[in-house]
Amino acid sequence: MADSVADDRLQALMDRAMGVLAQLEAWLPPAPPAIDWTARAYRWQRRGARGWLEAVRRIAPIHLDDLRHVDRQKAVLERNTLAFLDGRPANNVLMTGARGTGKSSLVRALLDAHADRGLRLIEIDKSDLGDLGEIIELIHGRPERYIVFCDDLSFEEGEAGYKALKSALDGSVASPGDNLLIYATSNRRHLMPEYMHENLEAQHQPDGEIHPGETVEEKISLSERFGLWLSFYPFAQDDYLDIVGHWLRVHGCGEAQVREARTEALQWALERGSRSGRVARQFARDWAARHA
């Protein structure tokens, strides 16, 4: 009789324990999936305290030949990337300038061109830059060559990822390894907002030399840790129309249709307030859908 009561109490305790575990499992995030090292591109994902590399199955198609009128920037970035793939010295890269001029597309096009040689891409959000050390540990010893890519990067005062990126670029006692580079794009040359009152901190020496104030120096200290700076500029009208023509041909339009679309393409750019590669491609999609 006593043994039966004890067994019932034990069973009740086990049932309660199982109920508690079921509730905990509902609140806890699932275990991160195993990394698919055969993928060409990844996104760094974070849920709670866990982060992992999620393989990108469908990569947006873009080729180096699709990027026009950024020949100098394309040549410099590809030269740096090829040196990286060959195991030669290469620099981290900051691409800044006008929006829609091909900064992020150029990185994707390099992946398309050189993935067969072992180039891989890891996209990371600005909010997750504090995880760079974890990413470095995950890919340590891998035979592939990884570009960690952060698009549209900029910081406000006091953001945590700022110091993590500075440390990963140059300044940490730990080496990022020889199979990782950081490529970033931004509309801000120094990645942080700049204010007129900061110029008042500058010191004027008796010999006429000017020393920037500490606030300006701190802001510059991040961007200067990128070994390469590439600047992108708005396109001239003829360049914009040439890009429109390229994308119209990609969408199956003939030369007569390309000429016919010129006036409407200029009106489209005027309404958007920008003659950029992105605007040209958007117009080509719209026009081809209506006329091709």
C-alpha positions in Angstrom: 0.0 0.0 0.0 2.8 2.4 1.0 4.8 1.5 -2.2 1.7 2.2 -4.3 1.3 5.7 -2.7 5.0 6.4 -3.2 4.8 5.4 -6.9 1.7 7.6 -7.4 3.6 10.6 -5.8 6.6 9.9 -8.0 4.5 9.7 -11.1 2.8 13.0 -10.2 6.1 14.6 -9.6 7.4 13.4 -13.0 4.3 14.7 -14.7 4.7 18.1 -13.2 8.4 18.1 -14.2 7.5 17.2 -17.8 4.9 20.0 -17.8 7.5 22.5 -16.6 10.0 21.3 -19.3 7.3 21.7 -22.0 6.6 25.3 -20.9 10.4 26.1 -20.9 10.7 24.6 -24.4 7.9 26.8 -25.6 9.8 29.9 -24.4 13.3 28.9 -25.4 14.5 29.5 -29.0 15.2 26.4 -31.1 18.7 25.2 -31.4 20.5 26.8 -34.4 20.6 24.6 -37.5 23.8 23.0 -38.7 25.7 25.3 -41.1 25.5 24.3 -44.7 29.1 24.9 -45.8 28.2 24.2 -49.5 26.3 27.4 -49.8 27.8 30.5 -51.6 26.2 33.1 -49.4 24.9 33.4 -45.8 23.0 35.7 -43.5 24.0 36.1 -39.9 20.9 35.5 -37.9 20.3 36.0 -34.2 17.6 34.9 -31.9 18.0 35.6 -28.2 21.5 34.7 -27.2 22.1 32.4 -30.2 23.5 33.3 -33.6 24.1 31.2 -36.6 24.9 31.4 -40.3 21.8 30.8 -42.4 22.5 29.7 -46.0 21.0 31.9 -48.8 19.4 29.5 -51.3 18.4 32.0 -54.0 20.9 34.7 -54.7 19.7 37.8 -56.6 21.3 37.6 -60.0 23.7 40.4 -61.0 26.8 40.2 -63.2 29.8 42.5 -63.4 28.9 43.4 -67.0 25.6 44.7 -65.7 27.3 47.5 -63.7 28.2 50.3 -66.0 30.0 53.6 -65.6 31.7 52.5 -62.4 34.7 51.0 -64.2 37.4 52.4 -61.9 35.6 51.3 -58.7 34.9 47.9 -60.3 38.5 47.4 -61.3 39.9 48.4 -57.8 37.4 46.2 -55.9 37.9 43.2 -58.2 41.7 43.6 -57.9 41.5 43.6 -54.1 39.2 40.6 -54.1 41.4 38.6 -56.5 44.4 39.3 -54.3 42.3 38.0 -51.3 41.4 34.8 -53.2 45.0 34.3 -54.1 46.2 34.6 -50.5 48.0 37.8 -51.1 47.6 41.0 -49.0 44.2 42.6 -49.3 42.3 45.4 -47.6 38.9 45.9 -46.0 36.8 48.2 -48.2 34.4 51.0 -47.5 32.2 52.2 -50.4 30.5 55.5 -50.0 28.6 58.0 -52.1 25.4 58.5 -54.0 22.6 56.1 -53.5 21.7 53.6 -56.1 25.0 53.8 -58.0 25.9 50.1 -57.6 27.8 49.8 -54.3 26.1 46.7 -53.0 25.4 45.3 -56.4 29.1 45.3 -57.1 29.7 43.0 -54.1 27.0 40.6 -55.2 28.4 40.6 -58.8 31.9 39.7 -57.4 30.3 36.7 -55.7 28.7 35.7 -58.9 32.0 36.0 -60.8 34.3 34.3 -58.3 32.3 31.9 -56.2 33.8 29.0 -58.1 37.2 30.0 -56.7 36.0 29.8 -53.2 34.6 33.3 -52.6 31.8 33.3 -50.0 29.6 36.2 -48.7 28.2 36.7 -45.2 25.6 39.5 -44.9 25.3 41.0 -41.5 23.1 43.7 -40.1 24.5 46.7 -38.3 22.8 45.7 -35.1 24.7 42.4 -35.1 28.2 43.7 -35.6 28.9 42.8 -32.0 28.9 39.2 -33.2 31.9 39.6 -35.5 34.1 37.8 -33.1 31.7 34.8 -33.1 31.7 34.8 -36.9 35.5 34.8 -37.1 35.6 31.8 -34.8 33.0 29.9 -36.9 34.9 30.3 -40.2 38.4 29.9 -38.7 40.3 27.2 -40.5 37.7 26.9 -43.4 39.3 26.7 -46.9 36.9 29.2 -48.4 37.5 33.0 -48.4 34.7 35.0 -46.8 33.6 38.6 -47.3 31.5 39.9 -44.4 29.3 42.5 -46.0 27.3 45.2 -44.2 25.1 47.3 -46.4 24.0 50.9 -45.7 26.2 51.1 -42.7 26.0 54.2 -40.4 26.1 54.8 -36.7 24.4 57.2 -34.3 26.1 58.3 -31.1 26.7 55.6 -28.6 25.8 52.5 -30.7 27.4 49.3 -29.5 28.4 47.9 -33.0 30.7 50.9 -33.5 33.4 49.8 -31.2 33.0 46.1 -32.2 33.6 47.0 -35.8 36.6 49.2 -35.0 38.1 46.3 -33.0 37.5 43.8 -35.8 39.0 46.1 -38.5 42.2 46.9 -36.6 42.9 47.2 -33.0 42.0 43.8 -31.4 44.8 41.6 -30.0 43.0 38.7 -31.7 43.6 38.2 -35.5 40.6 38.0 -37.8 42.4 35.4 -39.8 43.5 35.5 -43.4 40.2 34.1 -44.8 38.0 37.1 -43.9 37.6 40.7 -45.2 35.0 43.3 -44.3 33.2 45.2 -47.1 30.7 47.9 -46.2 28.6 50.5 -48.0 27.4 53.8 -46.6 26.0 57.1 -47.7 28.2 58.7 -45.0 31.9 59.0 -45.7 32.8 58.7 -42.0 29.9 56.5 -41.1 28.6 58.9 -38.4 26.6 62.1 -38.4 28.7 65.3 -38.6 27.6 68.6 -37.1 28.7 72.1 -37.7 29.4 72.8 -34.0 32.1 70.1 -34.0 34.3 72.4 -36.2 34.5 74.7 -33.2 36.6 72.1 -31.4 39.4 72.5 -33.9 42.7 74.0 -32.6 44.5 76.7 -34.6 48.3 76.6 -34.1 50.4 79.8 -34.2 52.0 78.6 -37.5 48.5 78.3 -39.1 48.2 74.5 -38.8 44.7 73.2 -37.9 44.2 70.2 -35.6 40.7 68.6 -35.6 38.9 68.3 -32.3 38.6 65.0 -30.4 35.0 64.5 -31.6 36.0 64.7 -35.3 39.1 62.6 -34.7 36.9 59.8 -33.1 34.5 59.8 -36.0 37.3 59.6 -38.5 39.1 56.8 -36.6 36.6 54.2 -37.7 36.4 55.0 -41.4 40.2 55.2 -41.7 40.6 51.6 -40.5 39.2 50.5 -43.9 42.3 50.1 -46.1 40.4 51.0 -49.3 37.9 53.8 -49.8 35.8 53.8 -53.0 33.6 56.8 -53.8 30.5 56.6 -56.1 29.0 59.6 -57.8 25.7 60.5 -59.5 25.5 59.6 -63.2 25.5 62.1 -66.0 22.4 62.1 -68.2 24.1 60.2 -71.0 25.4 57.6 -68.6 22.0 57.2 -67.0 20.4 56.7 -70.5 23.1 54.1 -71.4 22.2 52.1 -68.2 18.5 52.3 -69.1 19.3 51.0 -72.5 21.3 48.1 -71.1 18.5 47.0 -68.8 15.9 47.4 -71.6 17.9 45.1 -73.8 18.2 42.6 -70.9 14.4 42.6 -70.8 14.1 41.8 -74.5 13.6 45.3 -76.0 15.0 46.2 -79.4 17.1 49.2 -80.4 14.0 51.1 -81.7 12.3 50.6 -78.3 15.5 51.7 -76.5 15.4 55.0 -78.5 11.7 55.4 -78.0 12.1 55.1 -74.2 14.6 57.9 -73.8 12.2 60.8 -73.1 10.2 58.8 -70.7 13.3 57.6 -68.9 14.4 61.2 -68.3 11.0 62.1 -67.0 11.1 59.1 -64.7 14.5 60.2 -63.3 13.2 63.8 -62.8 10.2 62.5 -60.8 12.5 60.4 -58.6 15.1 63.2 -58.2 17.9 60.9 -59.1 19.8 59.6 -62.1 21.1 56.4 -60.6 21.6 52.8 -61.7 18.8 51.7 -59.4 16.3 54.2 -60.9 17.4 53.2 -64.4 16.7 49.6 -63.7 13.4 50.3 -62.1 12.3 52.3 -65.1 13.4 49.6 -67.5 11.3 47.0 -65.6 8.3 49.2 -65.8 8.7 50.2 -69.4 9.4 46.7 -70.6 6.4 45.4 -68.8 4.2 47.9 -70.7 5.8 47.8 -74.1 8.0 44.7 -74.7 
